Every structure is written in structure tokens, then in C-alpha cells.
Amino acid sequence: MYPVLFEFGSLRLYSWGFMLAVAVLIAIWGIGRLFEREGYDRDSVFEMIILMVICGLIGSHLAYILVYQWEEFLADPLIFFNIKNGIEGMIWYGAFIGGLIPFIIYIYRMGLSFWKMADIFSPYLALGYALVRIGCFLRGCCYGEITTSPWGVVFPVVDEFARHPTQLYSSALNFLLFLFLIWFYPRRRFHGQVFLFYLIGYSIYRFIVEFFRETVIFYGFLSMGQVYTLGLLVIAILLYFWQRSRSARYWF
């Protein structure tokens, strides 16, 4: 059973959905403030974020199917619309790519700079992730391996063993990443620096937490998440030095 926070008749508010809604509202408010500060139209923030969230959810579910249910999907493509497993059928990288596509299309049509916009959105990506991971903790998904540590948590929907609360590890580290990025934003030295710091910070955090998280797919001694994360880290570092070299010639 999914944890229900509020129930009014047939209307139910679930923990993960509630935290996602909180994350979206805070992002609209926070990014809107940065838009105003930088001289952009605040009214466009709501439309951008809603498009990114919708496409992100679609992308995360599609990524899950490609990784875990590819053969079933080939046999019956309609399983894409089977969302009875909720967030257990989602992958973050799919959400990131899915949300990035409408973001790029939107700013291109509006004639905005990708790097400038990415810097504005990045702190709230980290904050939103931190909030949604609390929803994962309440839901009992994305849990860690069995542990004897005193802070181990039993997730009744999984089994009776105490496990690493990796959702809270993720949440805490992303709160710290948000605080750093929002502090660093007015101190950035080139456009894109905040966004690339976000990607680097996310990659490092995720690689470490994967050691404690329950996973079923490995490539050698690394989990699937760690392999993807290493790839993202390499790309982010290369982009960082490339973008920094461009900024040595001009701000754009």
C-alpha cells in the first residue's frame, strides 16, 4: 500500500506525490525570484517547470522500461501505460533527460541562453531532488542494503530487516548541494558554472550513496547507477573546462 498522508472521501494524497508537489511549488517561487533578479519574465517560469516535470516523469518511466522491462515492452508496448507500480517504475537519468528536452526547446524558442537558464534552475534541481527523496523514504522505495547500524530503518513494504535509509542520505546531501549552489550563484565566474557544479556534485554524491543502496544490476564491481554516474561525471568535467575556456574570451 502507498502511504496516504491525507484522505477525504475518494480523494487521497500520497506521500511521494505530495513531496513532488511541494518541490514544484518551491521551484516555481525560487526560480521566479531569480528570473526577476536577472531581468527575465517571471511568468514563463510556471509553464517551463510544468513542461519539464511532465516530460521528466515520462522520460523516467520510459528509461525504467528500457532497462528493466525491454523484452516485455517489445511483446506488449502498452505496458508503458501501466503505472500501477508508481515510482518504482522510474529512473532519475530518464527524468533528467526527459525534462532537459522541453527546457532546451523552450529557451531556444524564447531566444534565451542555455547556460544562463541552466545556472538559474540548478540550485532548485538539487532542492527538488532532496524533497522528493523524502517522499521516497515515506513511500519505502529506493532503500538501502541491510545494515546493523543504529540508524538502520525497517521498511515494512520491503521486509523485516533494518536497511540503510539511502533516501535520507540522498536528501541530506542534496540539501547541502542546494545551499552551496544558491550561495555560489551570485559568485559564479562564467555562465554554466553553477549547472556544471550541480552535475559534478550530483555525480559524486550518487556514486558514493550507491555503495549503500540496494541494487540488482552490476557491471563488474560497479552498480549500473555508478557506471552511469561516472559517465556523467566525465562529461560534466569536460564541459566545465570547455565552457571555462570560452568564458576567458567573452561572457555570452
Backbone torsions as a table, in degrees:
resi	resn	phi	psi	omega
1	MET	NA	137.6	175.4
2	TYR	-76.9	136.8	178.3
3	PRO	-61.4	127.2	179.4
4	VAL	-104.0	122.3	179.5
5	LEU	-83.3	-43.6	-179.5
6	PHE	-136.1	145.1	178.1
7	GLU	-141.5	125.4	179.4
8	PHE	-134.1	100.6	-174.6
9	GLY	64.9	-125.5	178.2
10	SER	-87.9	-4.2	-179.6
11	LEU	-86.5	124.0	179.7
12	ARG	-125.2	137.6	177.5
13	LEU	-112.1	114.2	-176.7
14	TYR	-90.5	153.9	-172.9
15	SER	-60.2	-48.4	-177.0
16	TRP	-66.1	-43.7	178.6
17	GLY	-62.5	-36.9	178.6
18	PHE	-64.1	-44.9	-179.4
19	MET	-67.0	-35.0	175.4
20	LEU	-63.5	-42.8	178.9
21	ALA	-62.8	-41.7	177.3
22	VAL	-61.3	-44.2	179.8
23	ALA	-61.0	-42.0	-179.6
24	VAL	-65.2	-44.2	-179.2
25	LEU	-64.5	-42.2	179.0
26	ILE	-65.6	-39.6	179.4
27	ALA	-64.1	-42.4	178.5
28	ILE	-59.9	-43.7	179.7
29	TRP	-67.6	-49.6	-175.5
30	GLY	-67.9	-45.8	179.4
31	ILE	-67.3	-34.3	176.4
32	GLY	-60.6	-39.7	177.7
33	ARG	-63.9	-43.1	178.6
34	LEU	-65.9	-36.2	177.0
35	PHE	-59.8	-47.9	179.4
36	GLU	-61.6	-42.4	-179.1
37	ARG	-62.5	-34.5	-177.7
38	GLU	-92.2	0.5	176.1
39	GLY	86.8	20.0	177.7
40	TYR	-99.1	166.2	180.0
41	ASP	-76.2	114.0	-177.5
42	ARG	-67.0	-27.1	-175.8
43	ASP	-64.2	-22.2	-178.1
44	SER	-79.3	-13.8	-175.7
45	VAL	-63.2	-46.0	-177.0
46	PHE	-58.5	-47.5	-178.6
47	GLU	-63.2	-42.4	-179.1
48	MET	-62.3	-46.6	-176.2
49	ILE	-68.0	-41.7	179.2
50	ILE	-62.2	-42.7	177.6
51	LEU	-62.2	-41.7	-179.2
52	MET	-66.4	-39.6	-179.7
53	VAL	-66.5	-46.4	-179.1
54	ILE	-61.6	-49.5	-179.7
55	CYS	-68.3	-31.5	177.0
56	GLY	-65.5	-41.9	177.7
57	LEU	-64.5	-40.9	177.5
58	ILE	-64.2	-45.0	-179.3
59	GLY	-64.4	-37.6	-179.5
60	SER	-67.6	-39.0	179.0
61	HIS	-70.1	-39.4	177.7
62	LEU	-63.5	-41.1	178.9
63	ALA	-63.0	-39.3	178.0
64	TYR	-61.2	-43.4	-179.9
65	ILE	-64.1	-43.1	-179.3
66	LEU	-63.5	-33.0	-177.6
67	VAL	-85.9	-45.1	-170.0
68	TYR	-107.7	-21.4	-173.1
69	GLN	-131.2	31.1	-174.2
70	TRP	-61.1	-46.6	-178.5
71	GLU	-64.9	-41.2	177.9
72	GLU	-64.6	-35.9	-180.0
73	PHE	-66.8	-40.0	178.3
74	LEU	-63.8	-36.3	179.5
75	ALA	-74.7	-33.9	-177.9
76	ASP	-149.0	88.8	-178.3
77	PRO	-58.1	-19.2	-178.3
78	LEU	-70.1	-9.7	177.9
79	ILE	-65.7	-15.5	176.2
80	PHE	-57.8	-32.4	-176.7
81	PHE	-89.9	3.1	177.4
82	ASN	-89.4	101.2	-175.9
83	ILE	-113.2	26.7	-178.0
84	LYS	-65.2	-22.2	179.2
85	ASN	-85.9	-0.6	174.0
86	GLY	58.3	-134.4	-174.0
87	ILE	-71.6	-10.2	174.1
88	GLU	-66.7	-15.3	178.7
89	GLY	-101.8	36.9	-177.5
90	MET	-136.1	148.7	177.6
91	ILE	-130.2	136.1	-174.5
92	TRP	-61.3	-42.2	-176.6
93	TYR	-62.2	-36.0	175.3
94	GLY	-65.6	-38.7	178.0
95	ALA	-64.9	-39.9	-179.1
96	PHE	-64.3	-48.0	-179.7
97	ILE	-67.5	-42.2	179.0
98	GLY	-60.8	-40.2	178.4
99	GLY	-75.1	-27.8	-178.6
100	LEU	-70.0	-33.3	-177.0
101	ILE	-61.7	-53.8	178.3
102	PRO	-66.9	-28.7	176.9
103	PHE	-60.6	-48.4	-179.5
104	ILE	-65.0	-44.7	-179.5
105	ILE	-62.1	-42.8	-176.8
106	TYR	-64.8	-49.5	-176.9
107	ILE	-69.9	-29.1	176.3
108	TYR	-65.6	-44.2	-179.6
109	ARG	-67.6	-29.4	179.8
110	MET	-87.7	-5.6	179.3
111	GLY	72.4	31.4	-178.2
112	LEU	-99.7	161.0	178.7
113	SER	-81.3	127.3	177.7
114	PHE	-58.3	-47.2	-174.1
115	TRP	-67.2	-38.8	177.8
116	LYS	-64.5	-45.9	-179.9
117	MET	-65.8	-40.5	-179.5
118	ALA	-62.4	-37.2	177.1
119	ASP	-62.7	-40.0	-178.4
120	ILE	-67.9	-40.6	-175.8
121	PHE	-77.0	-28.9	-169.2
122	SER	-56.9	-47.8	-179.9
123	PRO	-57.0	-36.3	-177.4
124	TYR	-82.7	-16.1	167.6
125	LEU	-65.4	-44.7	179.1
126	ALA	-65.4	-43.5	-179.6
127	LEU	-66.1	-43.7	178.6
128	GLY	-60.7	-41.4	177.9
129	TYR	-61.5	-42.6	179.7
130	ALA	-61.2	-41.9	-179.4
131	LEU	-69.3	-42.8	-178.8
132	VAL	-66.1	-33.4	177.5
133	ARG	-65.2	-27.5	172.8
134	ILE	-65.1	-39.1	174.9
135	GLY	-61.5	-37.6	176.3
136	CYS	-63.1	-40.1	178.8
137	PHE	-62.8	-45.6	178.8
138	LEU	-65.9	-34.1	179.1
139	ARG	-73.4	-32.6	-178.4
140	GLY	91.1	19.9	176.7
141	CYS	-105.7	174.8	177.0
142	CYS	55.8	35.7	-175.0
143	TYR	-81.7	171.3	-177.6
144	GLY	-98.5	-174.7	179.1
145	GLU	-77.0	164.8	178.7
146	ILE	-63.0	138.5	-177.5
147	THR	-142.6	157.2	174.1
148	THR	-106.0	6.6	-179.5
149	SER	-66.3	151.1	-177.4
150	PRO	-65.5	-17.8	179.5
151	TRP	-97.2	11.9	175.7
152	GLY	-63.1	148.6	-176.9
153	VAL	-125.0	137.1	175.0
154	VAL	-92.0	125.3	177.0
155	PHE	-105.3	103.3	-174.8
156	PRO	-56.8	-28.1	-179.9
157	VAL	-74.1	-10.3	-178.4
158	VAL	-103.6	-66.3	178.5
159	ASP	-167.6	-167.8	-176.3
160	GLU	-98.4	8.1	-177.5
161	PHE	-92.0	146.5	174.8
162	ALA	-74.1	135.6	-176.5
163	ARG	-131.6	157.5	174.6
164	HIS	-61.4	127.8	175.5
165	PRO	-79.9	69.9	-175.1
166	THR	-62.3	-22.9	176.4
167	GLN	-63.0	-40.1	179.6
168	LEU	-74.7	-33.7	172.9
169	TYR	-58.1	-47.6	-179.4
170	SER	-61.7	-43.2	-178.9
171	SER	-62.7	-48.0	-178.0
172	ALA	-62.1	-44.9	-178.1
173	LEU	-67.6	-34.0	178.4
174	ASN	-76.7	-28.2	170.9
175	PHE	-62.2	-43.8	177.7
176	LEU	-63.6	-40.2	178.4
177	LEU	-63.8	-40.5	176.9
178	PHE	-60.0	-47.1	-179.0
179	LEU	-60.5	-40.4	178.5
180	PHE	-65.9	-46.1	-175.8
181	LEU	-67.1	-40.1	-179.5
182	ILE	-70.4	-30.3	174.4
183	TRP	-72.6	-39.4	-174.9
184	PHE	-77.4	-24.3	-173.6
185	TYR	-50.2	-52.0	-179.9
186	PRO	-72.4	-6.9	-179.0
187	ARG	-104.7	3.4	-177.7
188	ARG	-61.2	148.6	-176.9
189	ARG	-103.7	-15.2	174.6
190	PHE	-155.1	155.3	-178.9
191	HIS	-66.9	132.9	-178.0
192	GLY	99.6	-11.8	-177.0
193	GLN	-65.4	-41.2	179.2
194	VAL	-64.6	-45.3	-179.9
195	PHE	-61.8	-43.4	-178.7
196	LEU	-71.5	-32.5	172.3
197	PHE	-64.0	-37.2	177.3
198	TYR	-61.5	-47.5	-179.6
199	LEU	-62.8	-41.4	179.3
200	ILE	-66.2	-45.1	179.4
201	GLY	-63.1	-42.7	178.1
202	TYR	-61.9	-43.7	-177.8
203	SER	-61.1	-45.0	-178.9
204	ILE	-65.4	-45.8	179.6
205	TYR	-60.3	-47.0	-174.1
206	ARG	-66.5	-38.5	179.9
207	PHE	-60.7	-41.8	-178.3
208	ILE	-70.3	-47.3	-177.1
209	VAL	-63.5	-29.5	-179.9
210	GLU	-59.7	-24.3	177.9
211	PHE	-65.9	-24.1	-176.8
212	PHE	-105.6	-10.2	-174.4
213	ARG	-89.7	141.3	175.8
214	GLU	-67.9	127.7	179.7
215	THR	-145.2	157.6	-175.8
216	VAL	-120.1	-14.2	-177.9
217	ILE	-112.6	123.8	179.3
218	PHE	-126.7	148.4	169.7
219	TYR	-118.8	98.2	-171.8
220	GLY	71.7	-127.9	179.5
221	PHE	-97.0	1.7	179.8
222	LEU	-104.7	143.8	175.7
223	SER	-74.2	163.6	177.6
224	MET	-57.0	-42.2	179.4
225	GLY	-61.5	-37.6	179.2
226	GLN	-69.5	-37.0	177.6
227	VAL	-64.0	-47.1	177.7
228	TYR	-61.7	-39.9	-177.3
229	THR	-66.0	-40.5	177.3
230	LEU	-62.0	-40.0	176.9
231	GLY	-62.0	-43.7	178.3
232	LEU	-63.7	-39.9	-179.9
233	LEU	-62.7	-45.0	179.5
234	VAL	-61.8	-45.9	179.5
235	ILE	-61.4	-44.4	-178.4
236	ALA	-63.6	-40.9	-180.0
237	ILE	-66.8	-43.3	178.3
238	LEU	-62.6	-43.4	177.4
239	LEU	-63.8	-35.6	-179.9
240	TYR	-60.1	-50.8	-178.1
241	PHE	-70.1	-33.2	176.9
242	TRP	-65.8	-46.0	-178.8
243	GLN	-68.7	-36.6	178.1
244	ARG	-65.4	-38.1	178.5
245	SER	-66.6	-34.5	176.7
246	ARG	-67.1	-38.0	-177.7
247	SER	-69.7	-19.6	177.9
248	ALA	-68.3	-18.8	179.7
249	ARG	-96.9	-35.1	-179.3
250	TYR	-169.6	155.0	166.2
251	TRP	-85.0	140.7	178.8
252	PHE	-141.9	NA	NA
